[in-house]
């Protein structure tokens, strides 16, 4: 088994273990967050909870993911294109569920609100992929995004994701002003 296949197998095992035993979030955090959007990272789980409380757009994104058969993991890591956050070109299907992952580069230290903006932005990309039932792996995800969200660089972008991130940012900025 090659290094990449071994890493994927280890990650998939971690996903399955996370499904069986749950995330390390407390019961209160899990009730605040959407069960279809998870993180094994305490800090990211806390930011998802905070964004859920402070942004209607973020809550809407979570509700839209809940209508799909997708499970979204938000995890620390590095994006290949050098950006702060990305939806990886990876999908795993298990039974009726499709698993995707969003990666947040924790070495880039933006403010909490910027990180929550990035998560909201990437959740919109996850919705774009998960609403298409024919997307079942990284290759079909890549081809879909190449067709629907092309750019002149090795990344994909949509107006909806930019708008979602901006709306989350604006709502959270207002929420932080009113509810410190």
N, C-alpha and C positions, 0 to 999 in steps of 0.2 A: 504494500500500500504506500503510495507516494505521500509526501509531506502535506500537500494541499488536501488530499483525500482524508488523511488522518486528522487534520485540523477540522474539516467539515464533519467527520464522524464524531469527534469530541464535542464540537459545538452542538450537533444534533442531539447527542446524549444529554448534554446540559439542558437543552430545550425540553426534552422529554422528562428529565428529572424535575425541572421547574414546573412542568404541568402536573406531575404527580404529587409533589410536596408543596407546591405553591411558591410564590416569590418570598424573599425575605422581608417584605413589607408587613407592617402590623395590620391587624384586622381593620383598624380605623382607616389606614391608608388605602387598603384595598377597597373599602366601601366608598372612599372618596374618588378613587380612580376607576377607570373602565377595565373590566376583566380581560378585554381583548387587547389592551395596551399595557405592557408589563416591562419591568426592568429588574434585573438582579442587583443593580447598583443602587445603594440606599440614597445617595445624593440625587441621582436622576429620578428615582421614584418619588422623592420629596418634591422635586421641581414639577413633575407631572401632576402631583396632587395640588400644588400651589397654583399652577396654571389652570387646572380644572376649577378651582374656587374663584379665580380672579378674571377669567375670560369666557364670555359666552361663545365666542368663536371656537375656542379650544374645546369647550363642552360639545359644541355641534360637530366638530371633527371626530371626537370620541364616539358620539352617537351614530355618526355615519359609518364608522368602522364596525360598530356593533351590528349593523345591518348586513355585514358581509360574513363570509366564512373565514375571515382572516384573524390571525393572532399576530400582533406587532410587538416585537421586542426592541426596546430602546436601550442600547448598551454603549459603554465607552469603547473607543477604538479609534483607528485612523482611517480616513477616507483616502482612496487612491488618488483622487484629484486634488488633494491638498486643501479642501474646504473644511469648514468647522463641523458640518453635519451632512449626512447623506443617507439615502435609501440604497442599501447595497443591492447589486444585481444578483440577488440570491433569493430563492424561494424553495421551501420544502413543503410537500404535501403529505399529510398523514391523516388517513380516513377522510372525513369531510373538511378538515381544516387546512388552510394554507398559511404557512408561517413566513413572515418577512422580518427583516431587521433594519433598524435605523441605527446608525453609528454616530456618536457624538465625540469629537476629539477633545478630550479633557486637557490636553497640553496647551491648547489655545484657551486662554482664560478670559472669556468675555463675562459680562455681568450676568446675574441670574436671569434677568429679563431677556437678554439677548439669547441665552441658551433656550429659554422657553419659546422665544420666537422661532428659533431654529427647529425645535421639536415640532411646533405647529406647522411650519413650512413642510417638514418631511412627512408629517402625518397626512397632509394633503396629497403628497406624492403616493403614499401608501394607499390612500383611497382610490386614486386614479388607477392604480394597478389592481387592487382587490375588487373593484367593480367589474372587471373584465374576467369572466369565468374561464376563458381560454388560456389565461396566463397561469402556467403551472410550474415554471422553473425559471432559472436565470436567463436562459436563451430567449424564451418567449417574452419575458419581461423586457429584455434589452431591445428586441425587435419592435415591441409595442411602443416603447418610449422613443426609439429611433424614428418611428413613423409619426408619432403624435406630438413629440416635444423636442424636435431637433434643435441643436445649436451648432455654432461653428467651432466648438471645442469638445473635449471628451466627456462633457457633462450634458445632462438633460435638464430642461427647465420649462415650467409652465407658468402662465400668468396667474392661474388659480392658486398655485403654491406661494408665489410671491405675495399675492393679496392676502392669503390666509396668515402668513407670517407677520405681515404688517398689521393686520387687524388684531392678532393676538398681542403684539407689542403695544399697540395703542391702548387696548383695553386693560392690559396689565399695568401700564404706566399710570392710567387713571385710577385703577384699583389701589395701587401702592400709595398714591397721593391721598386717597380717602380712607384707606385701611392699613396703616403702617404696621 
